[in-house]
């Protein structure tokens, strides 16, 4: 999925200055961003108060939207580099096409994982005949220096491992490992992503890695995470140093757990690119307009996205070193 801001700001992410080595409860406020022709998303990362959680660097939550009489998601072809995209649905379907020739419909609780590496382009759209509701999250993972120029790839995993804990907790492992169950999705840093369903009356504890930092995105219901009640579309940053996470729910609720080893490298994120220097971002933008690096997406009924103008002030990585 794309960042469709027409005036995207350059965001400096990474480093460990703001990583809490102890548990915290930091509620992040979303901002509303239009996406394509008919979808509005709640952007939770990057955030003024928090830019990354492990290698997770971008989080959009959308829906549930009634798209019965609407085209639904319509994101034209656009480029990515230096990151992975993770498509995660609770309702609806998204048709993915990319410059490798992939064409795949992703459905609820199936993993659509695209590794951009040195460069790829893709589109995402609701199929012509689609379900009434669209509800999901779009996530990006920053690739580390040693892996950021790998060959691009797309994976689709229709079946993912599940963990059933005591007290009404059920988890689907999106990436990484939870309580001994490992996702088949390719990872390049120590990371975890899991979809958590809490039944009515849940009182459970989820095992965590103390060296990871964590956050939870509320998808539905009114769960309590470590005593904090969360509304849908909100995100709670939890810090590090936890061996387990208390989860409670009086009504059926769902969350996405995101975590990982704090990402030590500094990165520059602008539009749909992640690089290390301003020159890399500028070169990627020029390459997209030249049409000679990111390939071509076939089959999308519409024009590809133009890259927005670069900001007037130079892109610069500042501070945030350990």
C-alpha positions in Angstrom: 0.0 0.0 0.0 1.1 3.5 -0.7 1.6 6.7 1.2 -0.6 9.0 -0.9 0.2 12.2 0.9 0.7 14.9 -1.8 3.2 16.7 0.5 4.9 13.9 2.4 7.4 14.9 5.1 10.7 13.2 5.3 10.8 11.2 8.5 14.0 10.2 10.3 13.5 6.9 12.1 15.6 4.4 14.0 18.2 4.7 16.7 17.5 3.7 20.2 17.4 7.0 22.1 13.6 6.8 22.6 13.3 3.1 23.3 12.1 2.4 26.8 14.1 -0.4 28.4 11.2 -0.8 30.9 7.5 -1.4 30.4 5.5 1.8 29.6 1.9 2.6 28.6 2.1 5.2 25.9 -1.2 5.9 23.9 -0.6 7.0 20.4 -3.1 9.3 18.6 -3.8 8.6 14.9 -4.1 11.1 12.2 -6.6 10.7 9.3 -5.2 10.4 5.8 -7.1 9.9 2.5 -5.9 6.8 0.5 -6.8 6.6 -3.1 -10.3 7.4 -4.4 -12.5 6.2 -1.6 -10.6 5.0 1.4 -9.6 6.9 4.6 -7.0 5.5 6.9 -5.9 6.2 10.5 -2.1 6.6 10.5 -0.5 5.5 13.7 3.2 5.2 12.7 5.2 7.2 12.1 3.8 9.4 14.9 5.0 12.6 16.5 5.6 10.6 19.7 6.8 7.3 18.2 8.4 6.6 14.9 9.1 2.9 15.0 8.4 -0.3 17.0 11.2 -2.7 16.3 11.5 -2.7 12.5 7.8 -1.8 12.1 7.9 1.8 10.7 4.5 2.4 9.2 1.0 1.5 10.4 -2.3 2.4 8.8 -5.7 1.1 10.1 -8.8 1.4 7.9 -12.4 0.5 8.3 -14.6 -1.2 8.9 -16.0 0.6 5.8 -19.3 -0.2 4.0 -18.2 -0.4 0.4 -21.2 -2.2 -1.0 -22.0 0.6 -3.4 -18.4 1.9 -3.6 -15.3 0.9 -5.6 -13.5 0.2 -2.3 -9.7 0.3 -2.2 -8.1 1.7 -5.4 -4.4 2.3 -5.0 -2.7 2.8 -8.5 0.7 1.4 -9.3 3.5 3.0 -7.2 7.1 2.1 -6.2 8.7 0.9 -3.0 12.3 0.4 -1.9 14.1 -0.6 1.3 11.1 -2.1 3.1 8.5 -4.9 3.3 4.8 -4.3 3.1 2.4 -6.5 5.1 -1.3 -6.6 4.1 -3.6 -7.8 6.9 -7.4 -8.0 6.6 -10.2 -8.7 9.0 -12.9 -8.2 6.4 -13.0 -7.8 2.6 -10.5 -8.7 -0.1 -7.6 -6.9 -1.7 -6.2 -7.7 -5.2 -2.4 -7.3 -5.3 -0.5 -6.9 -8.6 3.2 -6.1 -8.9 6.0 -5.6 -11.4 7.2 -9.2 -10.8 4.0 -10.4 -12.5 2.3 -11.4 -9.2 -1.5 -11.3 -9.1 -3.0 -12.4 -5.8 -6.2 -11.8 -3.9 -5.5 -11.5 -0.2 -8.4 -12.4 2.1 -9.0 -12.1 5.9 -6.2 -13.4 8.1 -4.0 -14.4 5.1 -0.6 -12.9 4.8 0.3 -10.8 1.8 4.0 -10.0 2.2 6.0 -8.0 -0.4 9.7 -7.4 0.0 10.7 -4.4 -2.1 14.4 -4.7 -1.6 16.2 -2.6 -4.3 12.9 -1.7 -5.9 9.4 -2.9 -6.9 6.1 -1.4 -7.9 2.6 -2.7 -7.2 -1.1 -1.8 -7.1 -3.9 -2.7 -4.7 -7.6 -2.7 -5.3 -10.9 -4.2 -4.1 -12.0 -6.8 -6.7 -14.9 -5.8 -8.9 -17.2 -8.2 -7.0 -16.2 -7.5 -3.4 -17.6 -8.1 0.1 -19.7 -5.4 1.7 -17.1 -4.4 4.3 -13.4 -3.6 4.2 -11.4 -3.6 7.4 -7.7 -4.1 7.8 -4.2 -2.8 8.5 -1.3 -2.0 6.3 2.1 -2.3 7.8 5.7 -1.6 6.7 8.9 -3.2 8.0 12.2 -1.4 7.5 14.9 -3.6 6.0 18.4 -3.5 7.6 21.5 -2.4 5.8 22.6 -5.9 4.9 19.3 -6.8 3.3 17.8 -3.6 1.9 19.0 -4.2 -1.6 17.9 -7.8 -1.9 15.9 -8.9 -5.0 12.2 -8.0 -4.7 9.8 -10.8 -3.9 6.1 -11.4 -3.1 4.7 -14.1 -0.7 1.2 -15.2 0.0 0.5 -17.5 2.9 -3.2 -18.5 3.2 -2.5 -20.7 6.3 -0.7 -19.3 9.3 0.1 -21.0 12.6 -2.2 -20.4 15.5 -1.8 -20.3 19.3 -4.7 -20.9 21.7 -3.8 -19.7 25.1 -5.8 -20.1 28.3 -8.4 -17.6 29.4 -10.0 -17.0 26.0 -7.0 -15.8 24.0 -6.4 -17.0 20.4 -3.4 -15.8 18.3 -2.6 -16.0 14.6 1.2 -15.5 14.0 1.7 -13.0 11.1 5.5 -12.8 11.3 8.1 -14.1 13.6 7.3 -16.4 16.5 4.8 -16.5 19.3 4.9 -19.0 22.1 6.8 -21.5 19.9 4.6 -21.1 16.8 6.5 -19.6 13.8 5.1 -17.8 10.7 6.3 -19.0 7.3 6.7 -15.3 6.2 10.3 -14.2 5.5 11.8 -11.8 8.0 15.1 -9.9 7.9 15.3 -8.7 11.5 14.2 -10.1 14.9 10.5 -9.2 14.7 7.0 -10.4 15.6 3.5 -9.7 14.4 0.4 -11.4 15.7 -3.4 -11.1 15.4 -5.0 -11.6 18.8 -8.6 -12.5 19.3 -10.0 -12.1 22.8 -13.3 -13.9 23.6 -15.9 -12.4 25.8 -14.6 -12.6 29.4 -11.0 -13.1 28.4 -8.4 -12.9 31.2 -5.1 -14.1 29.8 -1.3 -13.4 29.7 0.6 -13.6 26.4 4.3 -14.6 26.7 6.7 -11.9 25.3 10.4 -11.5 24.6 11.9 -9.1 27.2 14.5 -7.8 24.7 11.8 -6.8 22.2 9.8 -3.5 22.3 6.1 -3.9 21.6 2.9 -2.1 20.7 -0.7 -3.2 20.1 -3.2 -1.8 17.5 -6.8 -2.2 18.5 -8.9 -3.6 15.6 -12.3 -4.0 17.3 -14.0 -4.3 20.7 -12.8 -2.7 23.9 -9.9 -4.7 25.2 -7.8 -3.9 28.2 -4.1 -4.2 27.7 -2.0 -4.1 30.9 -5.0 -2.4 32.5 -5.5 0.2 29.7 -8.8 0.1 27.9 -8.4 0.7 24.2 -10.9 2.0 21.6 -10.8 0.6 18.0 -8.2 2.3 15.9 -5.9 3.2 18.8 -2.4 2.1 19.4 -0.6 1.5 22.8 3.2 1.5 22.9 4.4 -0.9 25.6 8.2 -0.4 25.7 10.5 -3.4 26.4 11.4 -5.5 29.4 8.2 -7.5 29.5 8.0 -11.3 29.9 4.2 -11.4 29.5 1.3 -9.1 28.6 -2.0 -9.1 30.6 -5.0 -9.1 28.3 -8.6 -8.7 29.4 -11.9 -8.3 27.5 -15.6 -8.1 28.6 -16.7 -8.2 25.0 -15.1 -10.0 22.0 -12.2 -7.9 20.9 -9.2 -8.1 18.5 -5.7 -6.6 18.4 -2.6 -6.7 16.3 0.6 -7.1 18.4 3.7 -5.6 16.8 7.2 -6.0 18.3 10.8 -6.6 17.6 14.4 -5.9 18.6 14.8 -2.1 18.6 16.0 -1.0 15.2 19.4 0.6 15.7 20.1 2.0 12.2 18.9 5.4 11.2 16.8 5.6 8.1 15.1 8.3 6.0 11.5 7.5 5.1 9.9 9.7 2.3 6.8 8.9 0.3 7.2 5.1 -0.4 10.9 4.9 -0.1 13.3 4.1 2.7 16.9 5.0 2.3 19.9 6.1 4.3 20.9 9.3 2.5 19.0 12.2 0.8 20.7 11.3 -2.4 19.2 7.8 -2.4 15.7 9.2 -2.0 16.2 11.7 -4.8 17.7 9.0 -7.1 14.7 6.7 -6.4 12.2 9.5 -7.2 14.0 10.2 -10.5 14.1 6.5 -11.4 10.4 6.1 -10.8 9.7 9.0 -13.3 12.3 7.6 -15.7 10.6 4.2 -15.6 13.8 2.1 -15.6 14.1 0.7 -12.1 10.9 -0.3 -10.5 9.3 -2.3 -13.3 5.8 -2.1 -14.6 2.5 -3.3 -13.2 0.2 -4.8 -15.8 -3.6 -5.1 -15.5 -4.5 -2.1 -13.4 -7.2 0.0 -15.0 -5.7 3.4 -14.5 -2.6 5.5 -14.5 0.3 4.9 -12.1 1.0 7.4 -9.4 3.4 10.3 -9.9 5.9 11.0 -7.1 5.2 14.2 -5.3 7.7 17.0 -5.3 10.6 16.7 -2.9 10.4 19.1 0.1 12.1 22.5 -0.2 14.4 21.8 2.7 17.1 19.1 2.2 16.3 15.7 3.6 18.6 15.1 6.5 19.1 12.5 9.2 19.3 14.2 12.5 20.2 12.9 16.0 18.6 9.8 17.5 21.8 8.0 17.8 22.4 5.7 20.7 
